[in-house]
């Protein structure tokens, strides 16, 4: 059901494609985002508390709004995929997606290259689209729903109003119109993009203190980077990498310092916890 559906352009085919896309989107997003929420916010909440970026947890009603609104995004992603496939079958637009097995060094090399290309394209599209969405005249109609989550949970990853969901998902269409790419690479890319989006909205920071200033690692974003965007809005627009923000000067000036403060607090709490575990007699006296 969830592999590539190849059929003639008839209503039954369009229905199968649409249904398969919808099911795939829902069974990927909700279990992963939901498990992340259950694990970090409920089951292991106390253990991972020191990794929190914002110390206050989002209210249950906010999380429910994130959960509910994500369905709008998943439906919009399904519509984009269905319309794109239908138009390509009608020969109205080109479609360079190809199928079959990937075998041989050259084929695997190109698969990797195409994955890197679509990732760079997605990063570029997202940065400029995101900056556009923060335009004062555009923001209420495109991006305001997402920023209702000032203190996001992993379920905020897809909390978009329909207009933004369209802009978030349409980037893939011009790419596959122009660049040959294997179907499995497209699926892997969209899965990778979803997982990274959930991670950046997780609300926890796991990277080491040197990450934000490291000569190589500073070019890779962190959960703190995007969490700061939710707190302060006008800055930190990039997605996977911290390239466009650095080139365009749109990182918040205190990003590196804030990141280090978050990690330093985590380290101090970890050391305090270890100290207590190593001194049971002292803990007994304090109790």
matplotlib code that plots the C-alpha trace (Angstrom):
import matplotlib.pyplot as plt

x = [0.0, 2.8, 5.2, 5.1, 1.7, 2.0, -1.2, -3.1, -4.8, -8.2, -10.3, -9.4, -5.7, -6.0, -7.9, -5.3, -2.5, -4.3, -5.2, -1.7, -0.1, -2.5, -2.0, 1.8, 1.9, -0.2, 1.5, 4.9, 4.2, 1.9, 3.7, 7.1, 6.1, 3.7, 6.3, 8.8, 6.2, 5.3, 8.9, 10.4, 7.3, 5.7, 7.5, 11.1, 10.2, 12.2, 15.3, 15.5, 14.4, 17.9, 18.0, 15.0, 15.6, 12.6, 12.1, 8.4, 6.5, 3.7, 0.2, -1.9, -4.4, -1.5, -0.2, -3.7, -3.9, -0.5, -1.8, -5.0, -3.6, -0.9, -3.7, -4.3, -0.7, -0.7, -3.8, -2.2, 0.9, -1.3, -3.1, 0.2, 1.5, -1.8, -2.1, 1.5, 1.3, -2.0, -0.7, 2.4, 0.3, -1.7, 1.6, 0.9, 4.1, 7.3, 8.2, 11.8, 11.1, 12.3, 11.8, 13.4, 16.4, 19.5, 22.4, 26.0, 28.4, 27.3, 23.7, 24.3, 26.6, 23.9, 21.3, 23.5, 24.1, 20.4, 19.7, 22.3, 20.9, 17.3, 18.5, 20.3, 17.3, 15.0, 17.2, 17.3, 13.6, 12.8, 15.0, 13.6, 10.0, 10.3, 11.7, 8.8, 6.3, 7.6, 6.8, 4.3, 1.7, 2.0, 2.5, -1.2, -2.3, 0.6, 2.7, 0.8, -0.6, 2.8, 4.0, 1.1, 3.6, 6.0, 7.1, 6.8, 6.5, 7.5, 3.9, 4.4, 6.6, 3.6, 1.4, 0.8, -2.3, -3.2, -1.4, 1.9, 1.5, 1.3, 4.4, 6.2, 5.4, 5.4, 9.2, 9.5, 7.5, 9.9, 12.8, 11.4, 10.3, 13.9, 16.2, 16.0, 15.6, 14.8, 11.4, 13.1, 15.4, 12.3, 10.7, 13.9, 14.3, 10.8, 11.2, 14.5, 13.0, 10.1, 12.4, 14.6, 11.6, 10.3, 13.8, 14.1, 10.7, 11.5, 12.4, 15.5, 19.2, 21.6, 24.6, 27.8, 28.7, 31.2, 28.8, 27.5, 31.0, 32.9, 34.6, 32.4, 29.5, 28.5, 27.2, 24.7, 21.6, 20.5, 17.2, 18.1, 18.5, 14.9, 13.5, 15.0, 13.1, 9.8, 10.7, 11.8, 10.3, 12.4, 15.6, 17.0, 15.1, 17.1, 16.3, 19.0, 22.0, 23.2, 24.5, 21.9, 21.4, 25.2, 25.5, 22.5, 23.2, 19.9, 21.1, 20.0, 23.1, 22.9, 22.4, 25.8, 25.8, 22.2, 23.1, 26.1, 24.0, 21.4, 24.1, 26.0, 22.8, 22.4, 25.9, 25.5, 22.2, 23.9, 26.8, 24.5, 22.5, 25.6, 26.8, 23.6, 23.8, 27.4, 26.6, 23.6, 24.5, 24.5, 21.2, 19.8, 21.0, 19.5, 16.2]
y = [0.0, 2.4, 1.8, 3.7, 3.4, 3.4, 3.3, 5.0, 8.4, 7.2, 8.2, 4.9, 5.6, 9.2, 7.8, 5.2, 7.7, 10.2, 7.5, 6.0, 9.5, 10.4, 7.2, 7.4, 11.0, 10.2, 7.0, 8.7, 11.9, 11.2, 8.0, 9.7, 13.1, 11.4, 8.9, 11.8, 13.7, 10.7, 9.8, 13.3, 15.0, 12.2, 8.9, 10.2, 13.8, 13.9, 12.2, 14.6, 17.7, 19.1, 19.0, 21.4, 24.7, 26.5, 25.3, 25.7, 22.9, 23.8, 23.5, 20.5, 22.6, 24.0, 20.5, 19.5, 22.5, 21.4, 17.8, 18.9, 21.5, 19.1, 17.2, 20.2, 20.2, 16.4, 16.8, 19.7, 17.7, 14.9, 17.3, 18.7, 15.2, 14.0, 17.1, 16.9, 13.2, 13.8, 16.7, 14.8, 11.9, 14.3, 15.5, 19.0, 19.2, 17.1, 14.7, 13.4, 10.8, 7.4, 3.9, 0.5, -0.9, 1.2, -1.0, -0.2, 2.5, 5.0, 4.6, 4.9, 7.8, 9.7, 8.8, 10.4, 13.4, 13.9, 13.7, 16.3, 18.6, 18.3, 19.0, 22.1, 23.2, 22.6, 24.6, 27.5, 27.4, 27.2, 30.1, 32.6, 31.4, 31.6, 35.2, 36.1, 34.6, 36.9, 40.0, 42.1, 42.0, 38.3, 36.9, 36.8, 34.9, 32.4, 32.0, 33.2, 29.7, 28.2, 30.9, 30.2, 27.7, 30.0, 27.1, 24.3, 20.6, 18.0, 18.1, 21.8, 20.6, 20.6, 23.2, 25.2, 27.0, 25.7, 28.5, 27.8, 24.1, 24.7, 26.8, 24.3, 21.4, 22.9, 23.2, 19.6, 20.1, 22.4, 20.1, 16.9, 18.7, 19.5, 17.0, 13.2, 11.6, 8.1, 7.6, 6.1, 9.1, 11.4, 9.3, 9.2, 13.0, 13.8, 11.4, 13.0, 16.5, 15.5, 14.0, 17.0, 19.3, 17.3, 17.4, 21.2, 21.5, 19.0, 21.6, 19.8, 20.4, 17.5, 18.9, 19.8, 23.3, 23.8, 23.1, 26.6, 28.0, 24.9, 25.5, 22.8, 22.3, 25.9, 25.5, 22.9, 24.1, 23.1, 22.6, 25.7, 27.7, 27.1, 27.3, 30.8, 31.7, 30.6, 32.8, 36.0, 35.6, 37.9, 35.9, 32.4, 31.5, 28.6, 24.9, 22.2, 24.3, 27.7, 28.9, 31.3, 32.9, 33.5, 34.8, 37.1, 38.1, 36.9, 34.8, 36.4, 38.2, 36.2, 32.8, 31.3, 32.7, 31.5, 28.1, 27.9, 29.0, 26.3, 23.6, 25.0, 24.8, 21.2, 20.3, 21.9, 20.0, 16.7, 17.2, 18.0, 14.9, 12.8, 14.3, 13.3, 9.8, 9.5, 10.8, 8.8, 9.5, 13.3, 13.0, 11.1, 13.8, 16.5, 14.6]
z = [0.0, 0.9, -1.9, -5.2, -6.8, -10.6, -12.6, -15.4, -14.9, -13.8, -10.7, -9.0, -9.4, -8.0, -5.1, -4.3, -4.6, -2.3, 0.3, 0.3, 0.8, 3.5, 5.5, 5.0, 6.3, 9.4, 10.3, 10.1, 11.9, 14.8, 16.2, 16.1, 17.4, 19.9, 21.2, 21.6, 23.6, 25.8, 26.4, 27.2, 28.6, 30.6, 31.1, 31.5, 32.3, 35.6, 34.2, 31.2, 33.0, 33.1, 29.3, 29.0, 27.2, 28.6, 32.2, 32.2, 30.3, 27.8, 29.0, 28.0, 26.0, 23.9, 23.2, 22.1, 19.8, 18.3, 17.9, 16.2, 13.9, 12.6, 10.9, 8.6, 7.6, 6.8, 4.7, 2.8, 2.2, 0.8, -1.5, -2.9, -3.6, -5.2, -7.4, -8.5, -9.4, -11.2, -13.2, -14.2, -15.4, -17.5, -19.0, -17.8, -15.8, -15.9, -13.2, -12.9, -10.1, -11.2, -9.8, -9.7, -7.8, -7.0, -7.8, -8.5, -7.3, -9.8, -9.0, -5.3, -5.8, -7.7, -5.1, -2.4, -4.6, -5.3, -1.6, -0.8, -3.6, -2.4, 1.2, 0.2, -1.9, 1.0, 3.3, 0.9, 0.2, 3.9, 5.0, 2.5, 2.8, 6.5, 6.4, 4.0, 6.4, 9.1, 7.0, 9.1, 6.3, 5.6, 9.1, 10.2, 7.1, 6.9, 10.1, 13.1, 14.0, 14.3, 16.7, 19.0, 20.4, 22.1, 24.2, 21.6, 22.2, 19.5, 18.3, 17.3, 14.4, 12.0, 13.6, 10.5, 9.1, 5.6, 3.8, 5.5, 5.1, 1.4, 1.4, 3.6, 1.2, -2.3, -2.4, -3.5, -6.7, -8.7, -7.6, -9.0, -12.1, -12.9, -11.1, -11.6, -8.2, -7.1, -5.4, -2.3, -2.0, -2.0, 0.7, 2.8, 2.4, 3.5, 6.5, 7.4, 7.2, 9.4, 12.1, 12.1, 12.4, 15.4, 17.0, 16.6, 18.4, 21.1, 23.7, 24.9, 24.1, 23.9, 22.0, 23.9, 25.0, 22.2, 19.5, 18.6, 18.2, 16.8, 13.4, 11.8, 14.2, 14.3, 10.7, 12.0, 13.8, 17.3, 19.1, 21.1, 17.8, 16.8, 20.3, 20.6, 17.4, 19.0, 22.0, 20.2, 16.6, 14.4, 13.8, 13.6, 10.4, 9.1, 9.2, 9.1, 8.9, 10.3, 6.9, 5.6, 9.1, 9.3, 5.8, 6.1, 9.7, 11.0, 13.9, 17.2, 18.6, 21.8, 20.2, 21.0, 24.5, 25.2, 23.9, 26.2, 29.2, 28.4, 28.3, 31.3, 33.4, 32.2, 33.2, 36.7, 37.3, 36.1, 38.5, 41.4, 40.6, 40.6, 43.8, 45.5, 44.2, 45.5, 48.9, 50.2, 53.9, 53.3, 51.5, 54.5, 56.9, 54.8, 54.7]

ax = plt.figure().add_subplot(projection="3d")
ax.plot(x, y, z, "-o")
ax.set_aspect("equal")
plt.show()
